[in-house]
Amino acid sequence: MPETPATDLLQKSPASNARLLSLDFLRGFIMVLLAMESTYLYEHLHQQAKGTLLEMLTAQFFHHPWHGLRFWDLIQPGFMFIAGTAMAYSLQKQAEKGLHWNDSFRKTLKRCFWLFFWGVLNYAVRDHGLSFELWNVLTQLSFTTLVAFLIHNWKPSYQVMFCAGLLVLTEILYRFTGLPGFDQPFTDQHNFGNWMDLVLMNKINPDGWVAINCLPTAVHTIGGLLAGKVLIEAKEPIKKLLAWGFICLAIGYALDWTGITPVIKRIATTSFTLATLGWCLLGLAAAYWWIDIRNHKKRLFFFTVVGMNSIFIYLFFEIVGHRWFNGYTAAVTNGLMSMTGMPEGLMHILTSLSIFALEWGLCYFLYKKRIFFKL
């Protein structure tokens, strides 16, 4: 069945088990940022900002090279966290319909299969031939979604303990395995995650990403699931979300500042996972309060129209965009603008915005036709 359009959601109360508009907004906000990144907009802006006060701002739209945290490092955790929150509402709806656990499990397993399939396919075809990689967010999400589903009926306290166990396990694997050449837990190219990539894919990512990130980042999806349950069941959900958000932030940054475990996004350290989970919880609380409690629902359509087809637009700009659409559009727009003598930097920025506008228009077309792609 097609999903409910965002306009219909305006009449739902915050306590309803229907999908919240704030959830679609957050998903759409993340996808808009990712779509703009895929057009190289941030690279062009950063290039133009070099040597100015804006350079520090534009740098926030790139991953930190290693030890540290930037705004862009919150995007993947947010993506996986929102997936968990949406799962809470989906499973609640399935339970209300009387769907058996086995049926829900099959639906989840099917979704995880397709997430894994598209995640691998995304980077499978390269100029030098076929490639097998497990670093894509979709392959990570296929694992974290399955883990979150398998424990979704546990008591919240048990789920929290399970998350703590995942983080402790991650610490043990990085610190105490003692593998020759890979016994430096927080050193790029010489840590346990790099060794696991050799085992799984027979190669190491030159930028430091590791496939075993799916273990600690399962905490993001499980945390999103727990947050969704809080929104559905709790009498004062915002207070609980804020409390847990500040607790996670405090522990995460304390681990980093005391030198116990540095915040490193590329290997999803414990401190990174907890700090980013804290920001995700605070972001959800803020969006829920502003949109669903305070009823500020105007001018959100720009984001929700993308959020309601998040998987489709992600696959579009990752596969079609990078391999054909971006280059074809750039050839047209750059060719036309170059005739006017426009500065090259401005021309590239306008081209990126043109590509994004066409992608947003595609989402709008699908929305108007009530076509919503789901895995």
Secondary structure, DSSP 8 states (H G I E B T S, - for coil): -----HHHHTTS-TTSSS--HHHHHHHHHHHHHHHHHHTTHHHHHHHHHTTSTTHHHHGGGS--SSBS--GGGGHHHHHHHHHHHHHHHHHHHHHHTT--HHHHHHHHHHHHHHHHHHHHHHTTEETTEE-----SHHHHHHHHHHHHHHTTTS-HHHHHHHHHHHHHHHHHHHHH---TT---TTSTTSSHHHHHHHHHHSS--TT---GGGHHHHHHHHHHHHHHHHHHHH-SSHHHHHHHHHHHHHHHHHHHHHTTSS--BTTTT-HHHHHHHHHHHHHHHHHHIIIIIIS---TT-HHHHHHHTTHHHHHHIIIIIIIIIIHHHHHHHHHHHHHTTT--HHHHHHHHHHHHHHHHHHHHHHHHHTT-----
